[in-house]
């Protein structure tokens, strides 16, 4: 089933436990406006509350994934009149981008980015905020912020060094060069690069596989790995014990063990 959100800026389709959200401003390369932020957040919040959703896929309509912030949007467009009050871009981040990043990193189900074309600026980091990124071979990632006198946002300053190390993170952020998807995979920035024609089927198969897995355990895995970046080994071991204690009391652990012993496929249901 496919249905638009009320604004039609984000299209939604659902089947077999997988919710696909498509950014839908193709003529503007799916760049963000305030209205599109509201539509995407509403769709993610609804997905988080819906027990039937076991995996979320985010992609873009047309030839782009997302070109970042629409600089013509009133919240970002500067008034070039001499003496005009400057735009508060920090307020824009606090209103839209910060909640979006935190929502993605705390979803109760895995999130896959299907990068079908260019992902630039906030669009690149939107993809990197997802758990797994699969990109078409013709796609590219651009940290375009320095080109307009800004720093990486949408979690970019946190994500990039953790994904590719400080040297590559600074190179990507300072130079703002286009990074082809194949090279992004080689340096560990994304999970997988596939031929353009194979992207839909690859993502569909991956999402279906994730949807059949123990969602609560997958979300806890993300939580533990993100937290471990600020922990020493002893603290990380404590966190592992805490998470295992909770997961060990849940249905999916009992089901997984029972299925293993019976040599049958498990039927996971926790979220």
Buried (B, 14 or more C-beta within 10 A) or exposed (E): EEEBBEBEBBBBBBEEBBBBBBBBBBEBBBBBBBEBBBBBBBBBEEBBEBEEBBBBBBBBBBEBBBBBBBEEBEBBEEEEEEEEEEBEBEEBBEBBBBBBBEBBBEBBBBBBBBBBBBBBBBBBBBBBBBBBBBBBBBBBBBBBBBEEEEEBBBBBBBBBBBBBEEEBBEBBBEEBEEBBBBBBBEEEBBBBBBEBEEBBEBBBEBBBEBBBBBBBBBBBBBBBEEEBEEEEEEEBEEBEEEBBEEBEEBEBBEBBEEBEEEEEEBEBBBB
